[in-house]
Amino acid sequence: VDDLLELLTKSKALHVLLELHLANRNLSFTDLKRRVDSASTTVSRRLTELENSGFIERKMDAFNSKSIHYSLTEKSRTLAPVIQSMYDWCKIN
């Protein structure tokens, strides 16, 4: 649990996962950056860390090698309801 919390409590990590869950589709770096309203460096670091931990997948467009999109893995899809409930709790309290 400590390792999971160490990753997820980093700036914007939970928000990136939540936005990918809410979108229910692949998102580009630009889309994610806009949705989480953060600096490129922060978003880039979180995406790399989340990818290395198996929470997101990075996919290159078959027709445009410069177009990269991110999506949730099955591992993170099972965590998404927990993250959503934390955001819901924050809205209420």
Backbone hydrogen bonds, N-H to C=O, Kabsch-Sander energy under -0.5 kcal/mol:
donor,donor_aa,acceptor,acceptor_aa,energy
5,L,1,V,-2.8
6,E,2,D,-2.5
7,L,3,D,-1.7
8,L,4,L,-2.8
9,T,5,L,-1.9
10,K,7,L,-1.3
13,A,10,K,-2.0
14,L,8,L,-0.8
14,L,10,K,-0.5
16,V,12,K,-2.5
17,L,13,A,-2.0
18,L,14,L,-2.7
19,E,15,H,-2.7
20,L,16,V,-2.1
21,H,17,L,-2.0
22,L,18,L,-3.0
23,A,19,E,-2.2
24,N,20,L,-1.5
25,R,20,L,-0.6
27,L,70,Y,-2.4
29,F,68,I,-0.7
32,L,28,S,-2.5
33,K,29,F,-3.0
34,R,30,T,-2.3
35,R,31,D,-2.4
36,V,32,L,-2.5
37,D,33,K,-1.0
38,S,33,K,-1.2
43,V,39,A,-2.3
44,S,40,S,-2.9
45,R,41,T,-2.4
46,R,42,T,-2.5
47,L,43,V,-2.6
48,T,44,S,-2.2
49,E,45,R,-2.5
50,L,46,R,-3.1
51,E,47,L,-2.3
52,N,48,T,-2.7
53,S,49,E,-1.5
54,G,51,E,-1.4
55,F,50,L,-2.9
56,I,50,L,-1.0
57,E,71,S,-2.9
59,K,57,E,-0.5
59,K,69,H,-3.2
61,D,64,N,-0.6
61,D,67,S,-2.9
67,S,64,N,-2.0
68,I,66,K,-0.8
69,H,59,K,-3.0
70,Y,27,L,-3.0
71,S,57,E,-1.8
73,T,55,F,-1.9
77,R,73,T,-1.9
78,T,74,E,-1.5
79,L,75,K,-0.5
80,A,76,S,-1.4
82,V,79,L,-0.8
83,I,79,L,-1.8
84,Q,80,A,-2.8
85,S,81,P,-2.1
86,M,82,V,-1.6
87,Y,83,I,-2.0
88,D,84,Q,-2.5
89,W,85,S,-2.4
90,C,86,M,-2.2
91,K,87,Y,-1.8
92,I,88,D,-1.7
93,N,89,W,-2.4
